[in-house]
Amino acid sequence: MPADDPRVISCDVLPCPHVDVVCEAESLPFADRCVDYVESGAVFEHVHDPWAAISEVKRVLAPGGEFRIDTAFMQSYHGFPSHYYNMTPQAVETDLVGACELRQACVPASATPLMTVVMAMDRYLGFVSEPLRRRLLDARLGDVLDEMRRDVTPASPLLADFDDYANRCLAASYVVVGRKQHEHDACVAAITAVGPAAVDGWRTLLREHYALRLELMQRHHEIGYYRRKAAERAAPQDGIDEPEPLAAALAACVPTSMFEAAAIEDALRAGRRWEQAYRVVRDAWIARYLAAGGT
């Protein structure tokens, strides 16, 4: 955000307009006890280590200084560049305020329960086909809710247009199944023995791997989304290559070893090639949609 006050220092992870310092929230480039006020808006849900970030906030604050943190609770996935944690009000007070004096705890005017419902419904309606969207908007609210309650499983016709990415964005919960490899402990110990820099580098590569997985899902989703939007505007449906299956892209970017930097980097390069290929197809459908009068 632009600020005329010369005392304000704006920080972000990207060199956007009005940004004074590019840095990570988990490692602020400021001396101890040197600032009087820290404000963070819609940041902590995107931070990989929010506990390190709040530790940094408290480190740079001068005695008597205050911080104001506004972070997501009941919001759908909106990653840029990533989205890691939504926090309940109890978590915000316990883990962010902690031993500091709690000066205020409230729901901001921009984030009432009505905003939760509106954001979720707008996001849902953006994922479905235009005929279904119009039908739901023209129906009584009670009838819509009855239809939703009738079948909340993936078999519901109300989810017919949802792919992996759309489902993730609005899911009520999420399941993972992991298997600990036989060599896990030995490999972690070997990396740890090299030193903190090696551990940090390895963890960063793992984070990039999972971020790329989601990016591939998003690109594949965007292809289908803009193809559907183009079709709704009667745009031609031929002449653009079919994207390769998402499963093939995800399989191609699985490292041969999750403990070797070279193996993870090779997988990242493979995944980025897939992402670029998806981007080309997606952009072709965007152009087709815009040519048909889309906005």
N, C-alpha and C positions, 0 to 999 in steps of 0.2 A: 504494500500500500504506500502511496506517496505521502511524505511527511515534510512539512516546512520547518519543523522544529529541528535545529541542528544537533540537539542532544539525542535524537532518536537514531538508533542503529538497526537497520532492517537486515535480517538473516534469512537465508533460504538454501536449499540443497542445489538449486539451479540459478544461473546468472540472469534472472528475469529483470525486467524494468523495475527500478526503485530499490533493488537489492544492493546493500552496501557490502555485505560479507557473505561469501558462499562457504557454508560449513555444515557439518552434521550436528544435530541436536545433542547427540551423545558425546560430543567433543567440542565444546564451545571454545573458540580461540581468544579467551579473555582471562585476565588475571583474577585471582581470588578477591571476593568482596569489592568489586569495582563498579557495579551498577546498582541503581536504586529501584528499578522496576523492570520486570520481565513479563511480556504478554505473549501468549501462544494461542493462536486461533486455528482450530481444525488441523492440528499438527500431530498430536500424540497418537492418534489412531494409525498414522502413517510411519511412525518411528519403530524400528526393529527392536530397540531396547528402551522402552519408556522409563524403566527404573534408572538406567544410566542417565537418561535425559533429565529427569527431575533432580537427580543428584548434581548434575551440572548446573541446573538453574539455581539450586541452593548454594552451590560453591561460589558462583559469580556474584550473588546478591550481597550487598553491603548489610551490616547489621541494621535492622529496622526496615530493610527493603521488602517490597511486596511482589508477589507474582499472581498473575491471573491466567488460568488455563481453561480453555473451552475445548472439550474433546467429545468425540462421538459416543453415543450410547446405542439407541435403537435406530441405527442407520444401516442401509444396505451397503454391500461392498462397493467402494468407489476409489479404487486404487490408482494413485498417481504420485510417485512412480509405483508405490506399493501401499497396501492397507493391511496392517497386522492385527491391531487390537482395538476392540470397542470396550469401554469400561462402564460398569454400573456406577451409580452415584456413590455407593458404598466403597467401591474400589478407588474412585477418584479421591475421596476423603482419606481413606486408609493409606493408600500407596503414594499419592501425590502430596497431600498436605502433611500427613504423618505427625511428627512432633512439632511442626510449626503451628503458630497460632491460627486457628480457623476464623478468618475475618468474615467470610460470606460463603454460603452454599445455596445455590438456587438454580432453577431452570431458566435460561435466558429467554427473552421474548421471542427470539428467532427459532426456538427449538421446543415449542410446546407439544403436547401429545397430538394436537391437530396436525402439526408439521410432520410428525412421525407417520401418521396415516396418509397424509397427502403425498409425501415423498415415496412411500411404499407403493401406493396405488398408481402414481404417475410412472414409476419405474416399471411396474407390472404391465400397465397399458402400453408402454413403449416397446415391450417385448412381443406383444401379440399381434396378430394380423389386423388389418384395418376393419374388416367386417366384424370380427369379434369385439374389437374396441368400441365400435359404434353401437353394437348390440348391448354391451354392458353399460355404456354411458346413457343409453336410452331407457334402461330398465330401472325398476325401483331398487333402492339400496337393499331392502329386505330380501328381494328376490335374488339379487346378486350374491348376498351372503349365504342364502339357502343353497344356491347352486355350488358355491365354493365349499360349504360344509359337507355337501352330499358325497364328495369324493376329493380328498386332499392328497391322494397318491399320484405318482407320475402318470397313471392311466387316465387322469381327468382330461376331458377335452379342453378344459381351460388352460392346460399346460402343453397343448399339442405343438406350439411354436417354440417351446423352451428347449435350448440345448444345454450342454454342460456349463457354459459360462453364465447363461441367464439363470439357471438353477442355483449356481453358487452365489450369485449376487443377492438373491432374496431368500436363501434357505433359512429355515428356523434353527437348524443345527447342521453339523458336518461331521462325518466319520472318516477316520484314517485307520489303516491297519499297517503296522510296521513289523519287520522281522529283524531281530538283532543277529548280525552275521557272526560266525564263529570267530573271526579275526577282529571283531569290533574293538574290544578292550585293548588288545595289543597295538592296533593301529592308532588309536587315540593316544595311548601312552607314548608312542613313538613321535607323534606330532607334537605333543606337549613337551617332550624332552628337548626338542629343538629350540623352543622358546615361545614367549607370548606373541611375537610377530607372526610366527608360523601358524599358531592357533587362530589368530585374527584373520590371517589370509585365507586359511581353510574355511573358516565359518563364513567369510564373505563370499567365497566361491559357491558354497552350498546355498546361501541366500540367493545368489544370482541364478543358480540352477532352478530353484523353485519359482522365482519371479518369471523366468523365461517360460516355464511350463504354463503359467497362467496367461502370459502374453500370447502364446500360441493359441490357447483356447479363445482369447478375446479376438484375435485376428480372424480365426475361423468363424467365430460368431458374427463378426462385422460383415464378412462376405455374404452369409445367409441373410443378414438383416437388410443390407442395401439391395441385394437381389430381390427380396420380397417387396421392399419399398418401390423399386423400379417397376416391378410387375404391377403393383397397385396403380401405377401411373401409365399403364399400358405400354411401357417401354419394351423394345425387342429383348427376347430372352436368349438369343443365340449369339455366337461370335466371341464369347468370353470363355476362356479355359475353365474347366471344372477344377476346383481345388482338390489336392490330394487329401485322403482321409486324415482326420485329426489324430486318430490312433497311430498312424504311421509317423506323423511328426513327433508325437510324444515319445514313441519308442526310439526314434532316432537320436533324441537328446538325453538318453539315459547313459550316464557315465559307466564305463567298464569297472571303475572302482570309485566309491564315494570317499575314499581316503587319500587319493593321489591327485595333486593339483593338476598335473598334465592331463589326466583322464577327464577331469571335470572341465578343463578348458577346451579340450577337444569336443566334448559334448555340447558345450556352449556355442562353439563355432558352428557345429552342425545345426543346432537349434536356431541360430540366427539366420542361417541360410533358408531354413523353412519359413521363418517369420518374414523374411524379405519376399519370398515367393508368394506367401499369403497376402502380403501388403500390396503386391502388384495386382493380384486378382481383385482385392478389395477396392483399390483405387479405380480400377476399371468399372466396377459396379457403381461406385460413387459418381463417376463421370456420367454413366448411363442414366442414373437417377436424376442428377442435376440437369442433364440435357432434356429430360422429360418434364422439367418444371419443378423438381423438388427443391426444398430449401434446407 
